[in-house]
């Protein structure tokens, strides 16, 4: 055994770095959920209207760094898992495998089935349904920076005093500064983790997570600070707390700009407006609808419009932005949130937009499934200043309020 190395770090932002799809997403959903009660495996129980494991699959689906996904489920549940997780919905899902008796066994089984054409693996608990894309991408980037012979995991500090105990008796006080709570996803070199898993099996070494395993064998494990909620749902109390967190309102802000040019139709919030110039873009360039869509995605921490509808994808050439907005609403609903209120401001010197306000509101309200009284559309000029004032382009700002959905839980109400 070699000495372990623990480091705390915050990933260095690299906004100009091209995202590499170099990571395998390994979703562990092999737990039976016995502490929750009932007879259904934990990953198959409903959380926010969807099976718990769907949230982890959706997370990896939205992560640009994740190239493909392997799902591990309890023995005897392959058929049900395949029915619940169609490839049409989760395009990155490459394999569904039966796990082993422990987390370490399940992880090793999944890695044994890999082709090793990817550089990293992000091991994530399906029991953490609130993990964000931003956290996942940050941990992957930290693992890249720790390579070779390193990896990264999210962690949080503790605020209570800590101690070691034996037979419920305190044997040693611990320094809070030296104790961290590790979470998932945990990211390491794919080949490295595979090799160490096999070595641990030969040596009969068992660990509760990959961070402990890799540190034990001398790998540098960078601790990425993460103080926000990323709960693991183990008990009924955990489940209820996560449901309560999921129903908290979210606020999102969206901003978009498009250039004006001759020969293009002017479409704003789905309304075609007579004008001698229109907005330039890959889709119909509906700057108003784009701002609202980005605000919705931002509120749900799902990324931006360009991630879901790339401007270099011919499928979205001249696309109807209201249809794209409808898809965004669906994505947000899958994440557990629906629109509650929208406030949109359009910046344009010309033409006069007030006569089209009600039609814009009606279009947005229909797609967002809101009463028109909950959709505000405002217009302003810039008094001839800036690119809007010079009629070189138009801009839009949107602010949205999202409310969480809290469907009835399928968890057995009796205490586990």
N, C-alpha and C positions, 0 to 999 in steps of 0.2 A: 504494500500500500504506500502511495506517495502522499505528500502533504497536499491538502486541498487549497485552492486559491479562490477567495471570494472578493469581488469588486463591486462597488456601487457606481452606477453611471447613469447619465441622461443622454440619450442619443443625440448626436450632433445633427441639426437640421441641414439637409442638402437639397434645397428646393429645385436646383437645376439638374440634379442627377436623374437619369432615366431609370424608371422602375424596372427591375429585373424579375421576371417570373421564374425564380430559381428555387422555389420552396415547395415541399410537400406538406399539405395540411393533413395532420393525423388527428382525427376526432375520436376520442375514447368515450364510448357510450355503453360500456360493458357492465355497468353496475346494475344490480337487481333492485336497488332502492328499498331494501328491507326496513330501513329506519323510517321510511315514509309510510309504511303500511300498504295494504292492498296487494294485488297479485300481478300487477303490470310492471315491467322493467321501467326504471326511472326515465330513460331516454324517450320512451314511447308515450309518456303521460303528457297531457295537454298543459301548455303554459302560454298564456296570452293567445289562446285559440289555435295553437299549432303544437305538434309534438315537440318536446323539449329539444331533441337532437336537430330539429330543423333550424333552430337559431344558430347553432354552431356551423351547420352547413351553409347557411346564408352569410354568416360572417366570412368564411373562407371564399365564398362565391364573390364577395365584394372586395376582397383584398387583391390588389394588382400583383403583389409579390408571389401569391400562391398559384402554382401552375395546375396542380391536380390535388384531389382529396381522397383519402382512404378513411372509411368509417368502420369502427369495430363495435360489434353488438354482442349481447350475451349469447351463449350457446343455445341453439334451438329457436332462434329468432330471425334467421336469415330471410325467410320468405316474407315475414311481416315487414322487415326493414326495407326490402326491395319494393314492396308495394307502397310504403310510406314515402320513399325517396326516389321518385322516377328521374331518370337522366334528363328528361325534357325540362325539369324544373331546376335540377342541380347539375349543370353541364360539366362542372369540374370533378364530379364524383366518379372516380375510376373503379373503386373496388369496395365491396362490403364484406367484411370478414367476421368470423366468430372469434371472440376473445378467449383469454385463459382465466385462470383462477384469480390472478392479481393484475393490477395495473401494469406492472413490469412485464408480466407474461403477455398481456394483450399488446403492449407496445412492441415487444420482440417479435411476436407472431406477424404483426403488420409489416415490420421492417424486413422480415424474411421473405415477404412476398414482393418486395420492391425491385425495380430495375436499376436503381442507383444512377439514373441519368440527371437527377437534380442534386443541388449542392447542400441544401438545408432541409430540415424537417421542423415543423412547428407542431408540437404535441399539445392538444387542447382538450379540456374536460367538457363534455357535452353538458355537464351540470352547471356550467357558467354561461347562462344565456344572455347576459347583459354586456359581455365583452365587446369593446368597440373596435372598428377598423383601425382607428388611429393608434390605439395601444398595440394591436397586433403588428402593424407595419413598423411601429417604433421598436418593438422587441426584435423583429427580424433584422432591422437595420443595425441594432446594437450587436446582434450575433455576427453580422457581416464584419463589423469593425473589430470584433473579438477574435475573428479567425486569423490564423489557424489555431487549433488546440484551445478553442474557447466556445462559449455560447452565452445566451442571455435569457433571463426570466424576469417577469414583472414581480415586484414585491412592494410591501407596505410596512411602515413602521408600526410599533405597538406603543400604546400610551399607558397601559397598566403596568404595574411592577411584575417582573417575571422571576421565576425560581425553578430549580430542579427539585423533584420530590421523590420519595421512596416510601411506599406504603402510606401515602397521604401525609407524610412528614417532610417538611422543607429540609433539604440537605445543602442547598447552595443558592445564594442570590445571584441573579444575572443582571448584567447591564443592559438597559433598554436599547442603548446605542448599538449593541452587538447582536441584537435579536431582530430578525425580519421575518415576515410572513410571506412565503412564496405563493405565487398564483400561476395561472396558465393564460396564454400559451407559452410554452418553454421551447426555445429554439436552439438547435445545435446542428453541427455538421451531420448530414444524413449517414455517411459512411462511419463517422466517429461514433455516433450513438449506437448504430447497429453492432459495431465491433465490441463496444463496451458492454452492451446488453448480453452478447454471447459470452464474454469473459465472466460477467457476473453470474450467469447461469452455471458455468463450469465450476465457479468458486462458491456457489450456493450463497451469494450475497443478495440481499433483498432490500430495496429502498422504496419509499412512498412516492417519490417523484424523480424526474430526470435530473433535476438540479443536484439532489443529494448523491445520486449515482455518479454523475460526471465529476463532481467535486471530489468524491472519494477516490477516483482514479486519476486525480491530478489535473483535471481540466479547469481552466479559468472560467468561472461562472459570473458574468456581469449582472448586477442587480439593478434593473431599471425601475426607478422610483415611480410608483403609481398609487396615489392616495385616494383615488375615486373608488366608488363602489364597483367591484367585480366579484360579486358573491358566488360562492359555491353552494348549491342547494342540496343539502344532505338530510336535514330534518324537516319536519312539517313547519317548524318555526322559521327556518331559512326560506322555505317556499313562500310562506305568507309575506315575509318581509320583502322578498324579491317582487312579488306581485304588487305590493304597495309602492315600491320604488318605480315599477314600470308604469303605474298609472299617474305619476306626477306629470304636470304639464311641461311641455318643451317649447322654447322659442327659437325660431330660425330666421336668418336674414339672407336675402338674395339680391344680387346686383348683376346686371347684364348690359352690354353695349353692342350695338350693331351700326355699321356704316350705311349711310344713305347713298343710293345710286339710281340712275335712270334705268328704266326697263324692267324694274322689279315691282311686284305688287306690295302694297303697304298693309301688313296684317298685324293687328294688335289685339291680344286677348281673343284671337279667333275671328275678329271682325275685319273684313276687307274694307279699307277706307280709301276713297278716291283721292289721289295725289299724283303729282308728276314724278315722284321718286318713291322707291321702296327700300326696304332694308336688305342688306347683303348677308347671306349666310348659307351654310350647307343645307339646313332644313328650310322652313318657310321664314326663318329669321324673326319670329314673333318674340321681340325683346321683352314684352310684358309677361307672357306666359313662361318664358325661360327664367325670369327673375323669381316668379312664384315657385316654379319647380325646384330651383336651387335652394330657396328658403325652406321648402318642405324637407328636402334631403338633408340640409344642414341641421334642422331641428332633430332629425332622427340619427344624426351622425353616420350617414350612409355615403358620404362623399359628395360629388357634384354631378351635374347633368352630363358633362363630357365623359365621365367614366362609364355611364350606362349607354350613352348614345354618341359614340365617337364621331368627330366631324370627318374622319377619313373612311367611314364605313358607308359604302354605296347604298346600303339598306335604308339609310336615313336621309338620302338626297331628296330635298323638297318635302320632307316629312311634315305632316300636320302637327304643330306643337301642342295642340289640345290633346291629341292622341298620346303624345309623349308624356304630357302632364298626367293623363289618366293612368299610364303605366307607373309613373312615380307615386301616385296615390296608392296604387296596389302594393308597390314595394314598401311604402311606409306602413301600410296596414299589416303586412307580413312581419314588420318589425314591431308591431304593437301600437301604432299611433295613427290617429285620424285628424284631419284638419278641424280646427274649432273656430278660427277667425283669420282673415287675411286683410292686410292693408297694403295697397299697391300704389306707387307714385311713378308716373311717366314723365320724363323730361324731354320736351320737344318744342322747338320754336314754331313749327308749322307742320301740318295744318291744324285748324281748330279741332280739338278732340272731344269737347264737351257733348256734342250731339250724339256721340257713340258710347257714352258712359254706360247707359242702362244695358245696351247689348253686350258690352264687355263684361259687366257684372253678371249678367244672366249666363253667359258662356262659362265663366270661371266657377260660378256657384253650382252649375250642373255637374261639371267634372269633379269638383271638390266635394260634392254632395252636402252642400251647405245652403241654408236660407240666404236669400239675397241680402238681407239685413246684416249678415255677418261678413260680407265682402265689400271692401271699400276700394274704389278706384279714383285716384286724384291725378290732376295734370298740372304741370308748371312749365313755364319757359325759363330760360336762364338770362333773360333781359339782353339777349344778343351776345352773351359771353360764352366762351369755350366752344367746343366742337358742336354741342347741341345748338348754341346760339348762332353759330355760323351755318347751321343746317348741313353739317357734315355727317351727322349721325343722331341716333336717339339712345337714351339710357332709361333704365327702370330700376327702382328700388322696391323690394318687397319685404314685409315682416309678417310672419305667420305665428299663430299659436296652435300647438298640437296638443291633443289630449290623449292619454293612454287608454287603451282598451283593457278591460278587466273582465273577460268572460268567466263563467263559472269554472272552478277548478275541478279536475277529475281526481284529485287526491282524496283518499279516504279520510273523513273528518276525524276519526278516532285517533288518539295519540299513538305515535309509533312506539 
